[in-house]
Amino acid sequence: MDVGPYPLTFLARYVRAAGVRGALELPEPLIGAERAELVRGWLSAGITAEPVPADDDLFAQWIDTVAMLLAVRRSVGRAS
């Protein structure tokens, strides 16, 4: 889907600020219908019955990790 690391890092910051539920309310959490739908699935999976700020932070860390892996993948792809 060609999702870059920067938009995911931005989304992780938003999750830390507004929570997973807040991010799920964004009209387009990532630009593009397919990307937005993909991320909405992630966000929906991250919602717990009882919202806890630590859960939001853990989910944001996961998004940051995905962004880091994408960045590494891109840099390795350029090196080869």
N, C-alpha and C positions, 0 to 999 in steps of 0.2 A: 504493500500500500504506500510505500515510500514516505513513511512517517519519519520526520527528522527528530534528532534529540532535543533541539531547542523548544519546539512546541510541547513536548512532554515535560521538560523541565519547568516550563511556564505553568503547565497544568498542575504539576506537583506543588508548586508554590501556591496556586489557587486552592488546592485541596487543604494545604496547611492553614490557609487563612479562613476559608469558608466551610471546610469539611467536605466529606464525600457527597453528602446530600446536596450541599450548595453547588458543587461542581456538576452534579447530575441535572440541576435545573438550568445550566447554561444552554442557550439555544444551539450552540455549536461548540462543544468542548475542544474539538480540533476542526480545522477548516476542511471542508469536504464532507459530503453526505456519508460515504463509506467509512471514512476515518472517524467521523463523529459517532456513527453507529457502533463501530468497534470499541471505542472508548466508553460509550454508554454501557456496553456489556460489562466492561471491566468495572466501571463505577457501580453498577447494579450489584455485581458480585461482592463489592466491598462494603455494602451497606449492612449494618448489624441491627438487630432488633432494638437494642439500647445503645444509642450513639455515645461513644466515648472518645474524647479528644485524642487519646493515645492510639486508638484504632485509625483515626484520620491520619495521624503522623506516620504510623506504620505503612498505611496504604500509599502515602506520599513518598515514603522511602522506596517502596516497590517501584513506583512510577519513575523515580530518579534512577533506580538501578536499570530499568529497561532503557531509559535514555542513555545511560552510560554505555550499555552493551551495544546500542545502535551506533553511538559515536565511535566506539572501538572497531566495530564491524566496518564502518565507513573508512576509517583510517587504515585498516589492514587492506581493504579493497583497493585503496589508492596506492598502497605501497607495492602491490603485486603487479 
